[in-house]
Amino acid sequence: MLFPLLALLPLACTSLHSATSGSDRNSSDYWTNKVPLRYEDHTYSSTVRTVQLFKEGFELAPPVIELGSEEGLILRFDDLSPDPQYLSYTLVHCDAYWKPSDLMPGQYLSGALNDYLPPARQSFNTLQPFLQYDVRIPNDIMRISRSGNYLLKVYRDTDENDLVLTRRLMVYEQRARIDARIQATRQVDLRDQAQQVDLSVQHGELPVQDPFAEIHIAMLQNMRWDELRTGFKPRFVRGTDLIYDFPEQGLFMGGNEYRNFDLKDLRFTTQRVARIEHGVGQGVYQAHLTAEPKRNIRVYFDQPDINGRFFVRNDFFDGDPLGADYVNVHFTLPMPGPLADPVYVYGAFSDWQCRKEYRMEWNAERKAYTLAALLKQGFYDFAYVTVPYGSTKPDLGAIDGDHFQTENDYLVLVYFSDRQQRCDRLVGVRFLNSRRG
Protein backbone atom coordinates (compact mmCIF):
# COMPACT_ATOMS: atom_id res chain seq x y z
CA MET A 1 0.00 0.00 0.00
CA LEU A 2 2.98 2.31 0.33
CA PHE A 3 3.55 2.80 -3.41
CA PRO A 4 -0.02 4.04 -4.21
CA LEU A 5 0.19 6.52 -1.33
CA LEU A 6 3.51 7.87 -2.57
CA ALA A 7 2.09 8.18 -6.07
CA LEU A 8 -0.76 10.34 -4.78
CA LEU A 9 1.53 12.56 -2.68
CA PRO A 10 2.66 14.94 -5.50
CA LEU A 11 -0.95 15.48 -6.55
CA ALA A 12 -1.97 16.31 -2.99
CA CYS A 13 0.95 18.72 -2.61
CA THR A 14 0.03 20.42 -5.88
CA SER A 15 -3.56 20.88 -4.79
CA LEU A 16 -2.47 22.23 -1.42
CA HIS A 17 -0.04 24.67 -3.07
CA SER A 18 -2.73 25.90 -5.45
CA ALA A 19 -5.17 26.53 -2.64
CA THR A 20 -2.55 28.29 -0.52
CA SER A 21 -1.22 30.46 -3.31
CA GLY A 22 -4.74 31.42 -4.33
CA SER A 23 -5.61 32.72 -0.87
CA ASP A 24 -2.24 34.28 -0.05
CA ARG A 25 -1.82 36.01 -3.43
CA ASN A 26 -5.43 37.18 -3.86
CA SER A 27 -5.94 34.74 -6.79
CA SER A 28 -4.46 37.31 -9.16
CA ASP A 29 -1.88 37.03 -11.90
CA TYR A 30 -0.82 40.60 -11.12
CA TRP A 31 0.33 39.88 -7.57
CA THR A 32 2.43 36.76 -7.88
CA ASN A 33 6.04 35.93 -7.18
CA LYS A 34 8.18 33.49 -9.12
CA VAL A 35 7.29 35.39 -12.29
CA PRO A 36 9.59 36.44 -15.13
CA LEU A 37 11.66 39.52 -14.41
CA ARG A 38 10.28 42.69 -15.99
CA TYR A 39 12.84 45.33 -16.93
CA GLU A 40 10.63 48.20 -15.83
CA ASP A 41 9.18 49.79 -12.71
CA HIS A 42 6.97 47.08 -11.29
CA THR A 43 5.68 45.88 -7.92
CA TYR A 44 5.31 42.11 -7.54
CA SER A 45 3.92 41.98 -3.99
CA SER A 46 0.32 42.89 -3.11
CA THR A 47 1.29 44.23 0.32
CA VAL A 48 3.99 46.64 -0.90
CA ARG A 49 2.90 50.27 -1.25
CA THR A 50 4.31 53.76 -1.87
CA VAL A 51 7.51 52.80 -3.66
CA GLN A 52 9.84 55.77 -4.13
CA LEU A 53 13.27 56.03 -5.76
CA PHE A 54 14.73 59.52 -5.77
CA LYS A 55 17.96 61.46 -5.52
CA GLU A 56 19.05 61.85 -1.93
CA GLY A 57 17.92 65.15 -0.45
CA PHE A 58 15.06 65.85 -2.89
CA GLU A 59 12.06 63.55 -2.96
CA LEU A 60 10.84 64.86 -6.32
CA ALA A 61 14.17 64.39 -8.14
CA PRO A 62 14.35 61.60 -10.74
CA PRO A 63 16.67 58.59 -10.15
CA VAL A 64 19.58 59.94 -12.19
CA ILE A 65 23.10 60.35 -10.71
CA GLU A 66 26.58 61.04 -12.06
CA LEU A 67 29.17 58.28 -12.12
CA GLY A 68 31.86 58.72 -9.48
CA SER A 69 30.10 61.57 -7.68
CA GLU A 70 28.95 61.70 -4.08
CA GLU A 71 25.34 61.61 -5.22
CA GLY A 72 23.14 58.80 -4.02
CA LEU A 73 19.64 57.45 -4.56
CA ILE A 74 17.15 56.52 -1.86
CA LEU A 75 14.82 53.57 -2.32
CA ARG A 76 11.94 53.68 0.14
CA PHE A 77 8.78 51.60 0.31
CA ASP A 78 6.19 50.29 2.77
CA ASP A 79 4.94 46.79 3.44
CA LEU A 80 1.46 46.49 4.94
CA SER A 81 2.22 42.92 6.02
CA PRO A 82 2.65 42.68 9.82
CA ASP A 83 5.72 40.44 9.60
CA PRO A 84 9.17 41.82 8.74
CA GLN A 85 11.06 40.01 6.00
CA TYR A 86 14.66 39.47 5.02
CA LEU A 87 14.93 41.34 1.72
CA SER A 88 17.92 41.57 -0.61
CA TYR A 89 18.76 43.85 -3.52
CA THR A 90 21.08 43.94 -6.51
CA LEU A 91 21.55 45.88 -9.75
CA VAL A 92 21.33 44.66 -13.35
CA HIS A 93 23.13 46.62 -16.07
CA CYS A 94 20.98 47.22 -19.17
CA ASP A 95 21.53 48.55 -22.68
CA ALA A 96 20.00 51.71 -24.12
CA TYR A 97 16.71 49.87 -24.75
CA TRP A 98 16.41 48.34 -21.26
CA LYS A 99 17.51 44.86 -22.18
CA PRO A 100 20.17 43.11 -20.05
CA SER A 101 23.68 43.93 -21.26
CA ASP A 102 26.48 41.43 -21.82
CA LEU A 103 28.39 42.54 -18.73
CA MET A 104 28.84 40.32 -15.72
CA PRO A 105 27.90 41.86 -12.34
CA GLY A 106 31.56 42.09 -11.33
CA GLN A 107 32.22 44.33 -14.34
CA TYR A 108 29.81 47.07 -13.29
CA LEU A 109 29.68 46.64 -9.50
CA SER A 110 32.52 46.88 -7.02
CA GLY A 111 32.27 45.54 -3.50
CA ALA A 112 29.30 43.26 -2.89
CA LEU A 113 27.23 42.10 -5.87
CA ASN A 114 24.10 41.90 -3.69
CA ASP A 115 23.21 42.74 -0.13
CA TYR A 116 20.40 42.63 2.43
CA LEU A 117 18.24 45.70 2.93
CA PRO A 118 18.52 47.27 6.39
CA PRO A 119 15.90 45.98 8.84
CA ALA A 120 12.39 47.38 8.50
CA ARG A 121 11.19 50.16 10.77
CA GLN A 122 7.72 50.18 12.31
CA SER A 123 5.28 53.05 11.73
CA PHE A 124 4.07 55.02 14.74
CA ASN A 125 0.72 56.66 15.60
CA THR A 126 -0.91 55.40 12.40
CA LEU A 127 -4.31 53.72 12.04
CA GLN A 128 -2.81 51.59 9.28
CA PRO A 129 0.36 49.94 10.62
CA PHE A 130 3.15 49.37 8.12
CA LEU A 131 6.81 48.43 7.90
CA GLN A 132 9.11 50.80 6.06
CA TYR A 133 12.25 49.69 4.21
CA ASP A 134 14.86 52.03 2.80
CA VAL A 135 18.39 51.84 1.43
CA ARG A 136 20.87 54.23 -0.17
CA ILE A 137 22.41 53.27 -3.52
CA PRO A 138 25.34 53.29 -4.10
CA ASN A 139 26.76 52.75 -0.61
CA ASP A 140 29.86 51.49 1.20
CA ILE A 141 28.86 47.89 0.47
CA MET A 142 27.90 48.20 -3.21
CA ARG A 143 29.36 50.73 -5.66
CA ILE A 144 28.70 51.35 -9.37
CA SER A 145 31.67 51.40 -11.75
CA ARG A 146 30.02 51.85 -15.19
CA SER A 147 27.56 54.36 -16.55
CA GLY A 148 24.32 53.29 -18.19
CA ASN A 149 20.83 52.05 -17.41
CA TYR A 150 20.32 49.94 -14.30
CA LEU A 151 17.46 47.85 -12.98
CA LEU A 152 17.26 47.71 -9.20
CA LYS A 153 15.86 44.37 -8.00
CA VAL A 154 14.49 43.71 -4.52
CA TYR A 155 13.73 40.10 -3.67
CA ARG A 156 13.07 37.88 -0.67
CA ASP A 157 16.02 36.43 1.20
CA THR A 158 18.52 35.10 -1.37
CA ASP A 159 16.08 33.92 -4.05
CA GLU A 160 16.36 36.35 -6.98
CA ASN A 161 13.28 34.78 -8.56
CA ASP A 162 11.10 35.66 -5.54
CA LEU A 163 10.73 39.29 -6.57
CA VAL A 164 9.28 42.12 -4.49
CA LEU A 165 9.83 45.09 -6.81
CA THR A 166 11.98 46.45 -9.62
CA ARG A 167 12.91 50.06 -10.36
CA ARG A 168 14.82 51.79 -13.14
CA LEU A 169 17.71 54.17 -12.44
CA MET A 170 20.40 55.83 -14.56
CA VAL A 171 24.07 56.59 -13.98
CA TYR A 172 25.68 59.03 -16.43
CA GLU A 173 29.05 60.45 -17.36
CA GLN A 174 28.81 63.84 -19.09
CA ARG A 175 30.93 63.26 -22.23
CA ALA A 176 28.60 64.67 -24.88
CA ARG A 177 27.12 68.14 -25.19
CA ILE A 178 23.38 68.34 -25.79
CA ASP A 179 21.64 71.42 -27.15
CA ALA A 180 17.86 71.05 -26.84
CA ARG A 181 14.85 73.36 -26.83
CA ILE A 182 11.08 73.19 -26.96
CA GLN A 183 9.54 74.51 -30.19
CA ALA A 184 6.13 74.74 -31.79
CA THR A 185 5.52 71.78 -34.07
CA ARG A 186 5.63 72.13 -37.84
CA GLN A 187 2.38 70.16 -38.03
CA VAL A 188 -0.15 72.96 -38.27
CA ASP A 189 -3.09 70.85 -37.04
CA LEU A 190 -1.22 70.16 -33.75
CA ARG A 191 0.13 73.66 -33.11
CA ASP A 192 -2.21 74.27 -30.15
CA GLN A 193 -1.81 70.81 -28.62
CA ALA A 194 1.73 69.50 -29.08
CA GLN A 195 5.29 70.34 -28.01
CA GLN A 196 8.31 69.59 -30.20
CA VAL A 197 11.77 68.88 -28.78
CA ASP A 198 14.51 69.93 -31.20
CA LEU A 199 18.07 68.88 -30.44
CA SER A 200 21.65 68.48 -31.57
CA VAL A 201 24.47 66.43 -30.01
CA GLN A 202 28.20 67.12 -30.03
CA HIS A 203 30.29 63.98 -29.28
CA GLY A 204 33.83 65.28 -29.76
CA GLU A 205 35.30 63.45 -26.73
CA LEU A 206 34.04 60.01 -27.78
CA PRO A 207 35.66 57.57 -30.27
CA VAL A 208 32.56 57.38 -32.45
CA GLN A 209 33.07 55.62 -35.78
CA ASP A 210 29.47 55.24 -36.95
CA PRO A 211 27.12 57.78 -35.29
CA PHE A 212 24.04 56.17 -36.84
CA ALA A 213 24.79 52.85 -35.14
CA GLU A 214 26.72 53.88 -32.04
CA ILE A 215 24.82 56.94 -30.76
CA HIS A 216 21.35 56.30 -29.31
CA ILE A 217 18.95 58.99 -28.14
CA ALA A 218 16.11 58.47 -25.66
CA MET A 219 13.64 61.06 -24.44
CA LEU A 220 11.10 61.23 -21.60
CA GLN A 221 8.30 63.64 -20.75
CA ASN A 222 7.77 64.04 -16.97
CA MET A 223 9.66 60.74 -16.40
CA ARG A 224 6.80 58.75 -17.93
CA TRP A 225 8.30 55.44 -18.99
CA ASP A 226 5.18 54.50 -20.93
CA GLU A 227 6.07 57.36 -23.31
CA LEU A 228 9.78 56.57 -23.70
CA ARG A 229 10.90 57.75 -27.14
CA THR A 230 13.76 56.02 -28.98
CA GLY A 231 14.85 55.44 -32.57
CA PHE A 232 16.23 58.94 -33.23
CA LYS A 233 18.47 59.28 -36.30
CA PRO A 234 20.43 62.46 -37.14
CA ARG A 235 19.26 64.37 -40.19
CA PHE A 236 22.69 65.96 -40.70
CA VAL A 237 26.21 65.01 -39.57
CA ARG A 238 28.76 67.82 -39.44
CA GLY A 239 32.02 66.44 -38.11
CA THR A 240 31.27 65.54 -34.50
CA ASP A 241 27.95 67.42 -34.50
CA LEU A 242 24.72 65.45 -34.97
CA ILE A 243 21.74 67.59 -36.04
CA TYR A 244 18.34 65.99 -35.48
CA ASP A 245 16.22 68.93 -36.72
CA PHE A 246 12.66 68.48 -35.42
CA PRO A 247 12.75 64.67 -35.07
CA GLU A 248 9.43 62.89 -35.34
CA GLN A 249 10.12 61.00 -32.10
CA GLY A 250 10.50 64.33 -30.26
CA LEU A 251 6.88 65.35 -30.86
CA PHE A 252 4.86 65.06 -27.61
CA MET A 253 1.25 65.94 -26.89
CA GLY A 254 1.28 68.77 -24.36
CA GLY A 255 -1.33 67.33 -22.02
CA ASN A 256 -2.79 69.53 -19.30
CA GLU A 257 -1.66 70.64 -15.88
CA TYR A 258 -2.21 67.79 -13.44
CA ARG A 259 -5.01 67.78 -10.91
CA ASN A 260 -3.79 67.49 -7.33
CA PHE A 261 -4.81 67.19 -3.69
CA ASP A 262 -3.14 67.89 -0.36
CA LEU A 263 -3.47 65.41 2.52
CA LYS A 264 -0.42 66.42 4.53
CA ASP A 265 -2.64 67.41 7.46
CA LEU A 266 -5.78 65.35 8.09
CA ARG A 267 -7.13 67.80 10.67
CA PHE A 268 -8.26 70.24 7.96
CA THR A 269 -9.73 70.07 4.49
CA THR A 270 -7.73 71.73 1.75
CA GLN A 271 -8.39 72.78 -1.83
CA ARG A 272 -10.00 69.93 -3.80
CA VAL A 273 -10.65 67.92 -0.61
CA ALA A 274 -14.39 68.14 0.10
CA ARG A 275 -14.39 66.35 3.45
CA ILE A 276 -12.38 64.01 5.68
CA GLU A 277 -14.06 61.33 7.76
CA HIS A 278 -12.08 60.17 10.76
CA GLY A 279 -11.50 56.46 11.06
CA VAL A 280 -14.74 55.08 9.66
CA GLY A 281 -15.30 52.22 7.26
CA GLN A 282 -11.99 50.39 7.05
CA GLY A 283 -10.61 52.00 10.19
CA VAL A 284 -8.47 54.51 8.30
CA TYR A 285 -9.30 58.10 7.38
CA GLN A 286 -11.62 58.60 4.41
CA ALA A 287 -10.82 61.61 2.22
CA HIS A 288 -13.43 62.61 -0.38
CA LEU A 289 -12.10 64.75 -3.21
CA THR A 290 -14.17 67.44 -4.86
CA ALA A 291 -15.90 66.19 -7.99
CA GLU A 292 -14.36 68.01 -10.96
CA PRO A 293 -15.59 67.65 -14.56
CA LYS A 294 -13.57 66.74 -17.64
CA ARG A 295 -11.42 69.47 -19.18
CA ASN A 296 -10.84 68.28 -22.73
CA ILE A 297 -12.82 71.05 -24.45
CA ARG A 298 -11.83 73.93 -22.19
CA VAL A 299 -9.28 76.62 -22.90
CA TYR A 300 -5.93 76.30 -21.16
CA PHE A 301 -5.91 77.33 -17.50
CA ASP A 302 -2.56 77.74 -15.76
CA GLN A 303 -2.36 76.11 -12.33
CA PRO A 304 0.73 74.99 -10.38
CA ASP A 305 1.55 71.29 -10.33
CA ILE A 306 4.53 68.97 -9.85
CA ASN A 307 4.14 67.24 -13.22
CA GLY A 308 2.41 64.11 -12.01
CA ARG A 309 4.67 63.31 -9.08
CA PHE A 310 3.93 62.98 -5.37
CA PHE A 311 5.71 63.29 -2.06
CA VAL A 312 4.97 61.78 1.34
CA ARG A 313 4.41 64.06 4.29
CA ASN A 314 2.57 64.38 7.60
CA ASP A 315 2.93 67.96 8.78
CA PHE A 316 1.87 66.99 12.29
CA PHE A 317 4.98 64.78 12.68
CA ASP A 318 7.46 67.13 11.01
CA GLY A 319 7.48 65.19 7.75
CA ASP A 320 8.68 61.85 9.12
CA PRO A 321 7.38 59.22 6.64
CA LEU A 322 7.00 56.71 9.50
CA GLY A 323 4.28 58.94 10.94
CA ALA A 324 2.41 59.45 7.67
CA ASP A 325 -0.80 57.44 7.78
CA TYR A 326 -2.64 55.71 4.96
CA VAL A 327 -5.90 57.28 3.76
CA ASN A 328 -8.72 55.90 1.67
CA VAL A 329 -9.00 58.56 -1.05
CA HIS A 330 -12.32 58.78 -2.91
CA PHE A 331 -12.14 60.08 -6.51
CA THR A 332 -15.24 61.25 -8.39
CA LEU A 333 -15.35 62.17 -12.09
CA PRO A 334 -18.80 63.41 -13.22
CA MET A 335 -19.80 62.34 -16.73
CA PRO A 336 -23.06 62.56 -18.69
CA GLY A 337 -22.66 58.87 -19.53
CA PRO A 338 -20.14 56.02 -19.51
CA LEU A 339 -17.24 56.18 -21.95
CA ALA A 340 -16.37 53.50 -24.48
CA ASP A 341 -12.89 53.06 -22.96
CA PRO A 342 -11.98 52.22 -19.34
CA VAL A 343 -11.03 55.15 -17.07
CA TYR A 344 -8.10 55.17 -14.63
CA VAL A 345 -6.58 57.45 -12.03
CA TYR A 346 -2.98 57.88 -13.15
CA GLY A 347 0.30 59.41 -12.01
CA ALA A 348 3.68 58.66 -10.49
CA PHE A 349 1.93 56.98 -7.53
CA SER A 350 0.65 54.31 -9.98
CA ASP A 351 4.15 53.86 -11.48
CA TRP A 352 2.86 55.71 -14.55
CA GLN A 353 0.79 52.64 -15.32
CA CYS A 354 -2.94 52.02 -15.62
CA ARG A 355 -3.11 49.45 -12.85
CA LYS A 356 -6.27 47.57 -12.05
CA GLU A 357 -6.46 48.89 -8.47
CA TYR A 358 -6.80 52.40 -9.91
CA ARG A 359 -9.48 51.61 -12.48
CA MET A 360 -12.64 53.65 -11.92
CA GLU A 361 -16.15 52.21 -11.93
CA TRP A 362 -19.18 53.80 -13.55
CA ASN A 363 -21.89 54.75 -11.01
CA ALA A 364 -25.17 55.18 -12.89
CA GLU A 365 -27.01 56.73 -9.91
CA ARG A 366 -24.39 59.45 -9.40
CA LYS A 367 -23.64 59.79 -13.13
CA ALA A 368 -19.95 59.65 -12.36
CA TYR A 369 -16.90 57.44 -12.35
CA THR A 370 -15.74 56.63 -8.82
CA LEU A 371 -12.76 55.02 -7.14
CA ALA A 372 -11.52 54.51 -3.58
CA ALA A 373 -7.73 54.03 -3.36
CA LEU A 374 -5.51 53.57 -0.33
CA LEU A 375 -2.74 56.19 -0.48
CA LYS A 376 -0.19 57.45 2.00
CA GLN A 377 -0.43 60.98 3.39
CA GLY A 378 1.20 63.65 1.28
CA PHE A 379 0.71 65.82 -1.79
CA TYR A 380 -0.34 64.09 -5.01
CA ASP A 381 -0.64 65.04 -8.64
CA PHE A 382 -2.94 62.86 -10.74
CA ALA A 383 -4.84 62.71 -14.01
CA TYR A 384 -7.95 60.95 -15.27
CA VAL A 385 -6.99 58.93 -18.36
CA THR A 386 -8.53 56.40 -20.70
CA VAL A 387 -6.92 53.40 -22.36
CA PRO A 388 -8.32 52.86 -25.86
CA TYR A 389 -9.18 49.25 -26.56
CA GLY A 390 -6.37 47.57 -28.43
CA SER A 391 -3.79 49.93 -26.95
CA THR A 392 -1.51 49.66 -23.93
CA LYS A 393 -0.82 53.39 -23.59
CA PRO A 394 -3.08 55.80 -21.73
CA ASP A 395 -4.67 58.75 -23.48
CA LEU A 396 -4.14 61.80 -21.25
CA GLY A 397 -6.02 64.14 -23.56
CA ALA A 398 -9.33 62.28 -23.78
CA ILE A 399 -10.57 63.66 -20.44
CA ASP A 400 -8.14 66.44 -19.50
CA GLY A 401 -7.22 67.80 -22.94
CA ASP A 402 -3.94 68.79 -24.63
CA HIS A 403 -2.39 72.27 -24.76
CA PHE A 404 0.87 73.63 -26.14
CA GLN A 405 1.11 76.01 -23.14
CA THR A 406 1.26 73.20 -20.57
CA GLU A 407 4.39 73.22 -18.40
CA ASN A 408 6.27 69.91 -18.79
CA ASP A 409 9.69 68.54 -17.87
CA TYR A 410 11.77 66.69 -20.44
CA LEU A 411 14.85 64.49 -20.10
CA VAL A 412 17.17 63.83 -23.06
CA LEU A 413 19.53 60.85 -22.77
CA VAL A 414 22.51 60.12 -25.05
CA TYR A 415 24.03 56.62 -25.12
CA PHE A 416 27.25 55.48 -26.76
CA SER A 417 27.68 51.82 -27.77
CA ASP A 418 31.25 51.28 -26.61
CA ARG A 419 32.70 48.26 -28.38
CA GLN A 420 35.70 48.06 -26.08
CA GLN A 421 33.61 48.05 -22.89
CA ARG A 422 30.87 45.95 -24.58
CA CYS A 423 28.02 48.04 -23.22
CA ASP A 424 25.92 51.15 -23.81
CA ARG A 425 27.38 54.01 -21.77
CA LEU A 426 25.13 56.90 -20.78
CA VAL A 427 27.33 59.78 -21.94
CA GLY A 428 24.95 62.73 -21.91
CA VAL A 429 21.99 63.95 -19.88
CA ARG A 430 20.00 67.14 -20.41
CA PHE A 431 17.02 68.30 -18.36
CA LEU A 432 14.80 70.96 -19.87
CA ASN A 433 11.45 72.54 -19.22
CA SER A 434 8.85 73.66 -21.76
CA ARG A 435 8.85 77.16 -20.23
CA ARG A 436 12.24 77.66 -18.62
CA GLY A 437 14.30 75.90 -21.26
N, C-alpha and C positions, 0 to 999 in steps of 0.2 A: 504493500500500500504506500510505501514511501515514494516511489517513482511518480505515481499520478499526482501526489500532493506537491512534489517539487515542480512538476510540469505546470501546475496551476499557479504557482507562486509569482512568476513574472506578470501574469495577467492581473492578479490581485493587486500587485504593486503599481501597475500602470493605472488601474482604476482609481486606487487611492491617491496617486499623484495628480490625476486629472481633477478629482474632486477638490483636493487641497489647493491646487493652483487656481482653480476657478474661483474659490471663495477668497483666497488671499490676494489675488490680482484683479479682483472685480470683473472676472470673466471678460476681459477686454484685450484685444490685440495691441491696443495702444500702450497699455501699462504692463509690459512683460519684460522679464530679464532673459538672458540667454538668447538675445536676438542679434542679428547682424549689426555690426558697427556702422553708424551713420556719420559721415564726415560733415556734420553740420551741428548747429545748436539744437540740442534735443535733450529732453528729460525722459528717462526710462522708468522711473519709480513714481507710483501714484501718490506717495506721501511727501515727496519733495516739492517745495514751493519757493517762490521768490529767489530765483537763481540770478545772481549778479556777478559780472566780471568787468572790472573797471580799473583804470589807472589809479594807483595809490594816491590818496589825497583829494580826489575829485570823483564823486560817485557817478557823474554824468559823462565822464570821459570815456571814449571807446577803448577797447583792449588793444592798443597799439603802442609799442615801446621801441626805443632805439637799442640796437645791439651794443653791448659793452658799457652802457650807461648805468647810472644808479637807479633808474626808473624800475618800478615793479608794478605788478598787477595783483589785485585782490579778488579772489574767488570767494563768494559768500552765498550760502543757501541755507534754508530751513528744512527740517524733517519733522513732520507732524506725528510720526511714530513715537511712542513713549520710550522705546528702548534704543539706547545709543548703539552705534555700529562701529566696527573697525573698517574704515574706508581708506583706500589707496588712490594715488593719482600718478599719471605719467603724461608725457607729451609725445605726439606723433608728428613728424615733419611731413609736410604736404607740398605738392607742386603748385603752380600758379592757378590751377583749376580745381584745387582741393581734392586731389587724389594722392594716395600715399606715395612719397618719393622713394628713390632707390637707396637712400641712406640708412645705415644701421643706427640704432639709438646712440651708440657710443661715438658716432661721428657728429652728432649735433647736440649732445648733452655731455656735460662734464660733472663729475661727482656721481651721485646716485642716479640710476636710470628710472627709478620709481621710489615712492616713499608713502608712508602713512600720513593721512591728514591729522592735524592736531585734534585732541579729544573735543567732543561736542560740548557746548555750553548751554545751560538750561535757561529758558526765558524766565522773567520775573514779573509779577503783577499783571499777568495777561489771562484773559478768560479762555483763550485757546493756547494751551501749553505747546511749546515746540523746542526742538534742539537745533542750535545754530552751529554750522561748521564754517570755518574760514581758513584760508591759507594764502600766503604771499608767494608769487612766482615771478621771476626766479628767486632763489633763496640760498642760504649757505649750504644746503644739502644738494640742491639740483640747480645747475646753471646752464644757460643756453649759449652755444658756441657758433651757431650759424643763423643767418637771417632767413626769412621766409615765412610761409604760412604754417601754423601749428594747430593741432587739435588737442585740446586738454581733455583727458579721459579721467573720470572718477568711477571707481568700481569697488565692489565689496571684497574686503580682505585681500587676498592675493589672486583672485580669479578675474582676469581681465575680460572675460566673457560675461561676467555678472555685473552689467553696467548700471550705473546710477544716473550719470549725465555726461554730456559732451559739450564743449564750448570752443569756438574758434577764437584765435588770437593771432597777432602779427608782430613780427620782430623785423625792423628795417635797418638798413645802413644807407645813409644819404649819399649816393654816388652819382645820381642823375639829377639834372635840374628840370623842373616841371613848370611850365608857364600855362596857366589855365584861367579861364574866365567864363562867366555865365552870359550868354547872349540870347537875343530873341531868335527863334527858329526861322529858317528860310521857308518853311511850309506855311503859307499864308493862312490856311484854314485852322492852324493850331497856334497862331500868334498870341491869342488871349489865354491859352490854356497850358502851354508847354514851356520848358526851359531847356536851352541847348548849352552843353558844356563844350567849349572849344579849347583845344590844347596843342602844345608842342613839347617835345622832349629833347633834351641835349644830353648825350651819353659819352662825352669826351673822355672820361676817366675809365671807361670800361672797354675791354678787348672784344668789341662786337665785330663779327665778321659778316653776319647776315641779319640785319635788323628786322626783316620780315619774319624770320623764324626764331630769333633769339630774344627779341624784346616783346613782352606781353603787357598789355594794359588792362586793368580792371577798374571799375568805377562803381561807387555806391552812393545812394541818396539816403541820408538820415540813418546810415548803417543798417538798411533793410537788405538782408541777405536774399530775400525772395526776388529782389530786383537787381541782383548782381549783373553787371554788364561786362562782357568780355568780347574777344574777337576783333579788337581794333587793329586796323592796318593803316600805316602812314600813307597819305596821299602824295607827299613829296619827301624826298631825302636829299638834304643839302649838307654833305660832309657828315658831321656827327649830329646834325639837327634833323629830327623827325617831325614833320608837319602833318597834323591829322585833319585840320581844316573842316570843322563842322561834321564830325563823324556821326554816322547814323546811330551808332550804339550810345552816343552821348546825349540823345534826345530823351528827356524825361517829362512826363506829365507833372504839372506843378502841384497838383493836389490842393488842399486847403489847410488853413491853420488847424491844428488838432484841438479837439474838445479836451477839457481837463476838469479835475475835481481835486479838492484839498481835504484830506482827512488826517492832517497832522495833529489835530486837537479834537477829540471826540466830545468835548464838553460844549462845543458851539457848532452851529451850522455855518457853512461858508457859501460863497458863490457857487451855484449849481448843485448844492446839496440841500434838498428840500427839507428833510428831517432825519434825525438820528434816534433810533429806538434802542434803549439800553438793555442789552442782555436778554432779549426775548427770542422765541423761536428756537434756534440751535444753541442758545446759550451765549453767543457772541453778539456784538453790536450789529444792528441792522441800519445801513445808511442808504437812504432813498434819494437818488439823483433827480434833479429837475428834468421833466420830460421836454426835450428840445426837438423840433422838427428837422426834416432833411434840409440840406442847404445847396442842393445841386443846381438850382435855377436862380439863386440869389447872386447879387453883385458881391465882389470881394469886400470882406470886412476884416480889417487888421486887428488881431488880438494876440497878446503874448502867449507863447507856448514854448515847450522844450523839445520840439520836433519828435514827438512820439515816445519819449523816454519817461522814466519814473525814478523817484528816489524814496527811500524808506526813512520815516522820521516820526517820532512821538515827541512833540514839543514839551510835554509834561515831564518827560524823563531826559531832557537835555539831548535829545537825538540819539540815545543809545538804542541800536536796533534790537537788543535783547528785551527792551521794554516796549517795543512797538507791537500792538495787538493785531490780531486778524479780525477783519470786518466783512460781513456779508453785504456786498455792494449791489444795489438793485438798479439796473439800467432800464430805461423806458424810451422807446423810439416810436412816436406817433406816426401812423400811416393811414391813408384812406382805405387801403386794402393790402393783402399780402403780395409780396413780390414774387416773380418767377424764380429768382435765385435765392439760395440761403443767405442769411444775414449773420454777421459775426461782430463781436467787439474785439478790437485789434490794436496792437501797439507793442512796445518793447516788453511789456509784462507778459505777453503771450508768445514771446520769442519771435515776434514778427511772423507768426503763423496763425492760420485760421484753425484753431484747435477746437475739438468737439465740446470741451467744457465751457467754451466762450461762444457757442452758437446760440442765437436768440430764438425764442419761440413766438409764434404768432398768437396773440390773444384777441379773439374775435369780439369779446364783450368790451374790452378797452380800446379796440381798434389801434393796437400798438404791438410792436415787438418788445418782448421783455426778457430779462436775464438776471439771475442772482449769482454772483461770483464771489468766492472767498479771496480777499486780497489783504495784504499787509498794510498797516497804516503808513501814510505818506502822501506824496503829491504825484498824480498820474495824468499823463496825456493818453488819449485814446481816440479812435475813429470808428465809425460804423461803416463796414465794408460788405460787399457782396462777392461771392465766388461764382462766376458764370459756369453753368454746367458744361463739362468737357474741358474745363481749365483748372489749373492748380494754383493760379495766382489771383490774389484779391484785386478787386476793382475799387480803388479808393474814391473815384469820382462819381460813382453811381448814386451815392447818397449825399456825400459832402461836397462834390463838385471839384473842378480843376481851375486854377488861376495862375497866370504868369507871375503875378505880384507876390505869391506865397513865399515866405521866408523858409529856405531849406538849406541844410548842410550837405556838402558833397565831399567825398574822399576819393582821390585819384591815386592808384597804386601802379608802380612800374616794376616789373620783374625781368630779370636777366637769366636766361638759361645758360648757366656756366658749365661748359663741358668738362673742365678740369675738376670742379668740385662735384659734378654729377647731380646738380640740383638747381632749382629755380630760386635765385636770391632775390629778396625784396630790396631793390636798390633806390627806390624813390617813393616818397609819400608827400602828398599835397592836400591839405585841408582848405576848402574854400566855402564861402557862403553866398547865396544868391543875391544878397544885398551888400554885404561888406567886402566881397571879393576874396 
